[in-house]
Amino acid sequence: MRYTVILEQEEDGGYVTSVPALPGCVSQGDNRDEALANIQEAIKLYLDDCIDAGEPVPLEAGREFVDVDTA
């Protein structure tokens, strides 16, 4: 499965990550690589919880990306 991850740098140098399609799925890390590894683990746990509870696995829908050239 593929999900959009929002990666935001904190003022102290760490990163916070979240997954818009998975409410409450948030993680952090001291650097970009750690933050991305941690959110990947958080996504797996989130999906496992959905499956264990017999709930549907959320799918990401409705996202479109647009490339914009600047002059």
Backbone bond lengths (Angstrom), bond angles and torsions (degrees), N, CA, C in turn:
res aa  C-N    CA-C-N  psi(-1)  N-CA   C-N-CA  omega(-1)  CA-C   N-CA-C  phi
1 M - - - 1.441 - - 1.525 108.62 -
2 R 1.293 115.68 154.88 1.458 121.25 -178.99 1.525 109.06 -128.32
3 Y 1.336 114.97 130.84 1.456 121.44 179.36 1.517 109.82 -130.59
4 T 1.323 115.59 146.68 1.461 121.20 172.98 1.517 108.49 -74.71
5 V 1.322 115.74 133.18 1.460 122.05 177.97 1.523 107.94 -117.17
6 I 1.326 115.86 130.38 1.458 121.43 175.66 1.526 107.19 -94.97
7 L 1.309 116.74 125.24 1.467 123.19 -177.66 1.524 107.22 -117.65
8 E 1.337 115.96 116.77 1.456 120.79 -177.96 1.522 110.11 -121.61
9 Q 1.331 115.56 128.89 1.456 119.62 178.78 1.526 109.11 -81.93
10 E 1.316 115.39 133.82 1.454 122.11 178.39 1.525 109.72 -87.62
11 E 1.311 116.73 159.18 1.464 120.99 179.81 1.527 112.10 -60.69
12 D 1.345 116.89 -30.85 1.468 120.81 -178.87 1.526 112.61 -80.91
13 G 1.338 117.46 0.20 1.453 121.15 177.33 1.509 114.72 101.57
14 G 1.318 118.38 -15.33 1.456 120.78 177.28 1.522 110.96 -79.34
15 Y 1.320 116.39 178.74 1.463 122.19 -179.86 1.518 109.96 -128.61
16 V 1.321 115.61 144.98 1.458 123.05 172.47 1.520 106.81 -115.91
17 T 1.331 116.36 136.29 1.454 120.93 179.64 1.517 109.35 -123.27
18 S 1.326 115.71 148.54 1.459 120.90 176.24 1.523 109.10 -146.34
19 V 1.327 114.92 161.56 1.458 121.53 -179.25 1.527 107.24 -124.45
20 P 1.334 118.31 104.51 1.458 120.65 -176.01 1.527 114.88 -55.70
21 A 1.322 118.07 -34.19 1.464 121.17 -178.35 1.523 112.90 -75.66
22 L 1.344 117.30 -12.59 1.461 121.94 -178.32 1.533 108.19 -122.34
23 P 1.321 118.12 87.43 1.465 121.06 -176.05 1.529 112.36 -53.02
24 G 1.329 115.44 129.90 1.459 120.65 179.09 1.509 114.61 85.35
25 C 1.323 117.97 -3.47 1.465 121.17 179.14 1.523 108.02 -85.19
26 V 1.335 114.55 97.56 1.460 122.32 -174.86 1.525 108.41 -135.14
27 S 1.324 116.64 146.32 1.455 121.15 175.86 1.518 108.62 -149.54
28 Q 1.325 115.74 -175.33 1.463 120.21 -179.90 1.516 109.51 -155.28
29 G 1.318 115.67 172.05 1.450 121.23 176.80 1.514 110.30 -165.25
30 D 1.314 115.97 160.88 1.459 121.12 -179.57 1.524 112.20 -73.23
31 N 1.350 116.24 -24.88 1.461 120.71 177.45 1.526 108.20 -142.02
32 R 1.320 116.00 173.20 1.470 121.65 -174.99 1.530 111.90 -58.57
33 D 1.316 117.15 -48.20 1.469 120.58 -178.00 1.528 111.64 -62.06
34 E 1.326 116.33 -42.76 1.462 120.25 179.58 1.523 110.66 -65.37
35 A 1.325 116.90 -41.82 1.457 120.99 -179.99 1.529 110.99 -62.69
36 L 1.325 117.36 -42.34 1.457 120.84 179.31 1.525 111.77 -68.47
37 A 1.323 117.77 -38.36 1.470 120.47 176.41 1.522 110.00 -64.96
38 N 1.329 117.17 -40.82 1.458 120.73 -178.98 1.527 112.10 -67.53
39 I 1.341 117.86 -39.11 1.467 118.87 179.47 1.525 110.38 -71.24
40 Q 1.316 117.29 -30.96 1.465 119.36 176.33 1.533 109.74 -62.66
41 E 1.313 116.89 -43.00 1.463 121.13 177.21 1.526 110.39 -65.02
42 A 1.337 117.01 -41.27 1.466 120.67 179.43 1.532 111.02 -63.11
43 I 1.328 117.35 -38.70 1.465 121.07 177.60 1.521 109.97 -62.91
44 K 1.321 117.52 -45.96 1.467 120.69 179.43 1.521 110.90 -59.37
45 L 1.330 117.35 -44.00 1.466 120.79 179.18 1.520 111.11 -65.03
46 Y 1.316 117.51 -40.55 1.462 122.57 179.01 1.531 109.49 -60.16
47 L 1.336 116.52 -48.66 1.460 120.99 -178.80 1.526 111.23 -65.97
48 D 1.320 117.62 -39.82 1.467 121.41 176.67 1.523 110.31 -60.24
49 D 1.334 117.61 -41.41 1.465 121.31 178.24 1.522 111.13 -62.86
50 C 1.329 116.86 -41.17 1.469 120.36 177.40 1.529 110.83 -60.14
51 I 1.319 115.59 -47.45 1.465 120.95 -178.82 1.518 110.52 -63.77
52 D 1.333 117.47 -45.94 1.468 121.54 179.94 1.523 112.17 -61.21
53 A 1.329 116.90 -33.02 1.467 121.50 -179.35 1.529 112.08 -85.59
54 G 1.330 116.94 -1.86 1.459 120.59 -179.43 1.516 113.28 74.18
55 E 1.317 116.58 18.37 1.460 121.68 179.57 1.526 109.71 -93.89
56 P 1.321 117.54 155.63 1.470 119.19 178.07 1.527 111.25 -68.16
57 V 1.299 115.38 147.16 1.467 121.20 176.45 1.532 107.12 -78.52
58 P 1.336 117.63 122.33 1.468 119.65 -179.52 1.525 111.56 -62.03
59 L 1.315 114.97 137.56 1.456 121.74 176.31 1.516 108.44 -108.24
60 E 1.286 115.59 146.82 1.461 119.09 176.93 1.517 108.23 -86.37
61 A 1.309 116.21 126.69 1.458 120.71 -179.63 1.526 108.99 -141.96
62 G 1.296 115.43 156.14 1.448 120.55 173.21 1.512 115.56 84.33
63 R 1.318 118.49 8.54 1.461 119.40 178.85 1.523 109.24 -98.23
64 E 1.297 114.20 130.24 1.461 121.57 174.61 1.517 107.30 -127.99
65 F 1.294 116.74 147.52 1.450 122.05 179.13 1.516 109.49 -118.81
66 V 1.314 115.75 139.17 1.448 121.40 -179.13 1.519 108.93 -123.48
67 D 1.317 117.19 130.59 1.457 122.14 174.79 1.523 108.76 -90.21
68 V 1.312 115.80 133.74 1.454 120.81 -179.44 1.527 108.29 -125.77
69 D 1.315 115.49 127.91 1.465 120.99 175.71 1.516 107.98 -92.76
70 T 1.331 116.38 137.16 1.448 120.48 176.36 1.510 109.68 -107.96
71 A 1.276 114.91 148.02 1.486 119.71 -177.44 1.512 110.31 -93.26
